[in-house]
Structure formats: C-alpha cells, structure tokens
Amino acid sequence: MVFGRRPRAPLLLARFSGLRRGACGRAMAVPRCFALELPGCTLAHFAVGDEAPDARPDPGVAALLGPPGRSYSLSVPEAEGAGCAARVRAARLHQRLLHQLRRGPFRRCQLRRLLCYRPGGGAGGLQHGFLLRDPCDSPDTRSALLALLDSCPEAPRPSLAEFSGDPLCRLWQLPWERRDGQGWRQLGRERVVPVPEPALHPVVPDLPSFGVFPHREAARAVLEACTSFIPEARAVLDLVDQCPEQVQKGKFPVIVIEGLDATGKTTVTQSVSDSLKAVLLKSPPSCISQWRKVFDDEPTIIRRAFYSLGNYIVASEIAKESTKSPVIVDRYWHSTATYAIATEGRSVLPADGEPWLPHG
C-alpha cells in the first residue's frame, strides 16, 4: 500500500523501517494519528482523542471502523532505546503478522494497511500496522487476535485496539493491554475524530531511514543488525568493506541505462556496450546477485539496504573500470531511489539538494 496524498495515487504494498546517520532512530512517542486505506485506492486520516466533540469521522472511515461488524487495529511499536536492531525486529514482526493475519480464522476478515504517525509529523514517529475487519463480529476473531499476541514473547508486543460505535453515531477506540499474570483487559475508550491531511506525507520525514539511504553507513547498519539470522548479510558487508569509502570516476564516460523489467534493458545495454567497446556492469553486481532471493524474502528495510549496498559496490567498480574504458551500467541507484520514493507514497519528486538524497 502507498500512503499517498488524497488525490488517488495507486496503492502499492510496502514496508519500511529506518535509521539515521550515526545512530538508528530514536524512541517513538505513542502515535495518535492514522492513515487508513479506503476502497478505490484512496486514503483517509483520522485521530484518536477527545477533541472536536461534535465532529464525525470521514464516512469511509466510519464504514470501515463502525458497525455492523467489528474492526481491530494492530500496530508494531519499537523497543525504546534498542536502536537499529529494534527497527529490524519490528519489520520482521510486521511481516510475520501479515502472513498470520491471512490464515486460519482471519481469512473471513478484511485486511487493510494502517499507518500510525505523530501529530505534526517528524522523523521517527511511524508505526506500521493493519486494520482487520470482521463483518460478522465473531468473538472467535478477538480470541484469535489475543492468542496471536500471546505468541509474540518479545517486548514490546504489538498494540491491539478495537473500534465500536454508539447510538449517536460516534466512533470509539478501545485499546487492549496485557497485564502479566492477569490476562488481557481493555483500558477504556477514546473518541475517533477527523484530522486534516498533513502538509507532508507522514512517511517523508523517515525516508532517509528506511527508503532512500543517504549514505553507505545508514544501509550498512541495517545489514549489521541482520547478521545473526541472515548469514549472507555478513558476506555482503565483507564485500562492501573492501570498497573505498570515497571513489572518483575515471576519464572515460559512464552511461547508466534504467528501465522497468522486461522492457529491453539487457538488449540495449549489451548493444551499447558492444558499440562503444565498453565494460558492462550491473546492479546488483554479480558478486552479490546470488543472494537476491534471500533478501527479496525479507522485510523492505532489509531488502532495500541490500540493494543500496550493491550500488556502493558498483560505484567502486565504476571508479576502477572508467579509468580504462567507457562503462555501461544496467541499473544503478537512480532506480533504487525512485522505487523507494514511489512505493513509500511520495507524490512528487524530491527537490534538488534535499539532504536525504544518496551521496558518498
């Protein structure tokens, strides 16, 4: 899903996590605003709180949160102070929840993406989750959700809440909390109210953290957090560490050819390479391409870190080969960055000079 601006951007399934130069993102405050996917590839924003007592939420929101049926929100927080490892752990937990919410008793439910963010935006404030709607309001769904959370022993557990309506057509969120040794209990209720669409898309402040890594160390830190469960991550890091941090292109031209899959890039790059007697390079480079399947099966933050580091390896190869002959590159960081921006919901291209664009 893409959390785009209200003018009907197509929704793509995407997952993101993040870190920043010198440190992996800071601890998050509990988010109070939400962006919800609506039918027809649109988004609606709402908040939870006591403001605007006479306000009614967007009709599309009301149809998905209120009766008939029962809706539940499930979001993945990050452990306070745990740094980059927490980002990776949250991303993997989110992916596992997605797989489980498509099985068993949840198959009769509707599953939508839900983005939680801080009022006013700001980096480090995102939580990614789901809205699960049971049209039959079966108690088995609630029991299955609580059992699912019990199967997540790592702290912090995913956050669960349910929504209900009242005779005055107001909507309420009722959060659940597990108390050790005392089971689950509801913590009361809070009003669901409308909120204006933010001036900046909620994912934009965190793009340098999980979408477009602006420097090598940002991507490297993600794979470093994965070495305990992805052996190939260490092999990739070893290859990256062999590359100089600062590289400079040689005197010969470098031509990058970008394009969608199955549009003839391979044919064109090979033809141009033959015509110019140039060296042909590809991203990801051959030294790590055998591990693409491993990383393609991982959450988005890990997958993007892998492809980003592949671009840095290619940069080293470009610097070396362009001292001897022309170089043709089949994909480079341009497509990596463009895909990340598009699938994270950015509705416009970044302005020249934005600090989070990739650089050495």
Solvent accessible surface area in square Angstrom, and as a share of the most:
residue,aa,sasa,rsa
1,M,5,0.02
2,V,6,0.04
3,F,8,0.03
4,G,4,0.04
5,R,79,0.29
6,R,95,0.35
7,P,104,0.65
8,R,169,0.62
9,A,27,0.21
10,P,96,0.60
11,L,33,0.16
12,L,79,0.39
13,L,115,0.57
14,A,13,0.10
15,R,22,0.08
16,F,5,0.02
17,S,4,0.03
18,G,0,0.00
19,L,4,0.02
20,R,75,0.28
21,R,153,0.56
22,G,82,0.79
23,A,65,0.50
24,C,25,0.15
25,G,12,0.11
26,R,138,0.50
27,A,45,0.35
28,M,33,0.15
29,A,58,0.45
30,V,112,0.64
31,P,8,0.05
32,R,73,0.27
33,C,6,0.04
34,F,14,0.06
35,A,0,0.00
36,L,0,0.00
37,E,33,0.15
38,L,15,0.07
39,P,87,0.54
40,G,61,0.59
41,C,63,0.38
42,T,16,0.10
43,L,5,0.03
44,A,0,0.00
45,H,11,0.05
46,F,1,0.00
47,A,13,0.10
48,V,7,0.04
49,G,10,0.09
50,D,118,0.61
51,E,118,0.53
52,A,48,0.37
53,P,95,0.60
54,D,127,0.66
55,A,26,0.20
56,R,120,0.44
57,P,10,0.06
58,D,40,0.21
59,P,113,0.71
60,G,23,0.22
61,V,0,0.00
62,A,35,0.27
63,A,68,0.53
64,L,13,0.06
65,L,1,0.00
66,G,2,0.02
67,P,91,0.57
68,P,117,0.74
69,G,17,0.16
70,R,48,0.17
71,S,0,0.00
72,Y,2,0.01
73,S,8,0.05
74,L,3,0.02
75,S,11,0.07
76,V,5,0.03
77,P,24,0.15
78,E,36,0.16
79,A,24,0.18
80,E,150,0.67
81,G,71,0.68
82,A,42,0.33
83,G,27,0.26
84,C,14,0.09
85,A,47,0.37
86,A,3,0.02
87,R,5,0.02
88,V,2,0.01
89,R,99,0.36
90,A,8,0.06
91,A,0,0.00
92,R,93,0.34
93,L,24,0.12
94,H,4,0.02
95,Q,46,0.20
96,R,84,0.31
97,L,0,0.00
98,L,20,0.10
99,H,82,0.36
100,Q,48,0.21
101,L,3,0.02
102,R,118,0.43
103,R,150,0.55
104,G,50,0.48
105,P,59,0.37
106,F,13,0.06
107,R,188,0.69
108,R,101,0.37
109,C,16,0.10
110,Q,83,0.37
111,L,51,0.26
112,R,50,0.18
113,R,23,0.08
114,L,2,0.01
115,L,0,0.00
116,C,4,0.02
117,Y,10,0.04
118,R,44,0.16
119,P,81,0.51
120,G,89,0.86
121,G,29,0.27
122,G,36,0.35
123,A,24,0.18
124,G,0,0.00
125,G,2,0.02
126,L,11,0.05
127,Q,16,0.07
128,H,13,0.06
129,G,1,0.01
130,F,1,0.00
131,L,1,0.01
132,L,3,0.02
133,R,20,0.07
134,D,0,0.00
135,P,65,0.41
136,C,96,0.57
137,D,57,0.30
138,S,21,0.14
139,P,91,0.57
140,D,89,0.46
141,T,0,0.00
142,R,60,0.22
143,S,69,0.45
144,A,21,0.16
145,L,1,0.00
146,L,28,0.14
147,A,60,0.47
148,L,17,0.08
149,L,0,0.00
150,D,62,0.32
151,S,58,0.37
152,C,0,0.00
153,P,99,0.62
154,E,90,0.40
155,A,83,0.64
156,P,49,0.31
157,R,77,0.28
158,P,6,0.03
159,S,56,0.36
160,L,5,0.02
161,A,7,0.05
162,E,4,0.02
163,F,2,0.01
164,S,27,0.18
165,G,31,0.30
166,D,27,0.14
167,P,133,0.84
168,L,105,0.52
169,C,101,0.60
170,R,62,0.23
171,L,7,0.03
172,W,30,0.10
173,Q,13,0.06
174,L,31,0.15
175,P,33,0.21
176,W,44,0.15
177,E,65,0.29
178,R,81,0.30
179,R,98,0.36
180,D,125,0.65
181,G,83,0.79
182,Q,132,0.59
183,G,28,0.27
184,W,48,0.17
185,R,109,0.40
186,Q,66,0.29
187,L,86,0.43
188,G,42,0.40
189,R,129,0.47
190,E,57,0.26
191,R,12,0.04
192,V,0,0.00
193,V,6,0.04
194,P,54,0.34
195,V,41,0.24
196,P,113,0.71
197,E,63,0.28
198,P,36,0.23
199,A,92,0.71
200,L,101,0.50
201,H,9,0.04
202,P,10,0.07
203,V,1,0.00
204,V,14,0.08
205,P,37,0.23
206,D,1,0.01
207,L,0,0.00
208,P,24,0.15
209,S,1,0.01
210,F,1,0.00
211,G,3,0.03
212,V,5,0.03
213,F,6,0.02
214,P,13,0.08
215,H,8,0.04
216,R,23,0.09
217,E,89,0.40
218,A,1,0.00
219,A,0,0.00
220,R,43,0.16
221,A,29,0.23
222,V,0,0.00
223,L,0,0.00
224,E,65,0.29
225,A,29,0.22
226,C,0,0.00
227,T,38,0.22
228,S,108,0.69
229,F,69,0.29
230,I,6,0.03
231,P,102,0.64
232,E,44,0.20
233,A,0,0.00
234,R,93,0.34
235,A,34,0.27
236,V,0,0.00
237,L,0,0.00
238,D,66,0.34
239,L,47,0.23
240,V,1,0.00
241,D,73,0.38
242,Q,136,0.61
243,C,16,0.10
244,P,77,0.49
245,E,120,0.54
246,Q,146,0.65
247,V,65,0.37
248,Q,158,0.70
249,K,106,0.45
250,G,14,0.13
251,K,170,0.72
252,F,61,0.26
253,P,74,0.47
254,V,41,0.24
255,I,67,0.34
256,V,44,0.25
257,I,30,0.15
258,E,62,0.28
259,G,29,0.28
260,L,138,0.69
261,D,105,0.54
262,A,112,0.87
263,T,85,0.49
264,G,32,0.31
265,K,23,0.10
266,T,84,0.49
267,T,100,0.58
268,V,71,0.41
269,T,0,0.00
270,Q,81,0.36
271,S,61,0.39
272,V,42,0.24
273,S,6,0.04
274,D,91,0.47
275,S,86,0.56
276,L,78,0.39
277,K,173,0.73
278,A,16,0.12
279,V,47,0.27
280,L,49,0.24
281,L,22,0.11
282,K,98,0.41
283,S,17,0.11
284,P,13,0.08
285,P,2,0.01
286,S,99,0.64
287,C,44,0.27
288,I,0,0.00
289,S,45,0.29
290,Q,113,0.50
291,W,48,0.17
292,R,97,0.36
293,K,141,0.60
294,V,51,0.29
295,F,0,0.00
296,D,59,0.31
297,D,82,0.42
298,E,24,0.11
299,P,3,0.02
300,T,4,0.02
301,I,0,0.00
302,I,0,0.00
303,R,67,0.24
304,R,18,0.06
305,A,0,0.00
306,F,0,0.00
307,Y,43,0.16
308,S,11,0.07
309,L,0,0.00
310,G,0,0.00
311,N,10,0.05
312,Y,35,0.13
313,I,9,0.04
314,V,0,0.00
315,A,19,0.14
316,S,22,0.14
317,E,52,0.23
318,I,13,0.07
319,A,16,0.12
320,K,132,0.56
321,E,35,0.16
322,S,0,0.00
323,T,74,0.43
324,K,123,0.52
325,S,20,0.13
326,P,25,0.15
327,V,0,0.00
328,I,0,0.00
329,V,0,0.00
330,D,13,0.06
331,R,63,0.23
332,Y,33,0.13
333,W,84,0.29
334,H,77,0.34
335,S,33,0.21
336,T,38,0.22
337,A,7,0.05
338,T,79,0.46
339,Y,133,0.51
340,A,0,0.00
341,I,12,0.06
342,A,50,0.39
343,T,3,0.02
344,E,3,0.01
345,G,2,0.02
346,R,35,0.13
347,S,59,0.38
348,V,91,0.53
349,L,146,0.73
350,P,26,0.17
351,A,66,0.51
352,D,147,0.76
353,G,70,0.67
354,E,36,0.16
355,P,116,0.73
356,W,20,0.07
357,L,44,0.22
358,P,33,0.21
359,H,94,0.42
360,G,56,0.54
